Amino acid sequence: MSFGQGGPFDGPGGSTPDWAALADESEARARRKRWLMIGGGAVAALAVAGIVAVAVMNSGGPAGGTASARPTASAQTALPDDKPSFPDVSVPPPPNPQDYISDPKKDTAPLTPATLFPQKTMVVGEHSYQQTGTAATTDCTAGVQGGLVSSLSHHGCKQLLRATYAKDGVAVTIGVAVFESPALATAVMNESKPNLMPLAGGGVPADFCQGSKCRMTTNATGRYAYFTIAGFTNGKDVAAGGETQSQQISRDGGAYVFTQINQRGKDQAAKAAEQQLKEAQRKAGRTS
């Protein structure tokens, strides 16, 4: 039996193995195995080197370095926070309106008959009265009479504003005297000399409450003392009792002027609160 030419078992007579050829083939296989082992070892060495390099990069120091090479706890706390922070800015409490009609340094809004008595109609509850005239003067004694002249002068009145309202044969003149402090305004009120000079015009005759008995009141709020004089426009005397027309317009005039003065304080306080809010927002960086 023959396996063809060139096979490993070819030899003389075709039956004896070619031992030399077998030995050469075995040696070749051994060499290939050694090269494979050498190549695999090189790949493994490169892989280990890559792992060590990564470890060095992650540790922040040379391979085999100690744990002290890593950031300490104090260094880690110094890292910036991921969350944005805003300065701790608190909004002050709302201003007190009474402060703005008590302190001349705060009470700086324009003060004229047009700002204090802006409505042409005085409305108090269900009652309404038409405005017939206004006046203002820095010579407070020019708008009063009797004992009120010395009272305003002694306590340093800075300005006197008046307005008259009328309806159905009765009228009331309201007067507001301005002082440097609430104490001075209160002193005038306590002296109780409410002889305000009536303001004629607009259908109210020049002799209104001149020579006839009229109702007079005095009061104060903040640094303002205020007065009313009310009566009949036809010269009739007000009655001691049982008559309601002059009583009603006198009460309404006092309530109205009190509201107007205090509204002045509220308006200025609201404006100050708005400015405080804007300033707090600016400091907190919220307006940008």
Secondary structure, 3 states (H helix, E strand, C coil): CCCCCCCCCCCHHHCCCCHHHHHHHHHHHHHHHHHHHHHHHHHHHHHHHHHHHHHHHHHCCCCCCCHHHCCCHHHHHCCCCCCCCCCCCCCCCCCCHHHHCCCCCCCCCCCCHHHHCCCCEEEECCEEEEEEEEEEECCHHHHECCCHHHHHHHCCCCEEEEEEEEECCEEEEEEEEECCCHHHHHHHHHHCCCCECCCCECCECCCCCCCCCCEEEEEEECCEEEEEEEEECCCCCCCCCCCCHHHHHHHHHHHHHHHHHHHHHHHHHHHHHHHHHHHHHHHCCCCC
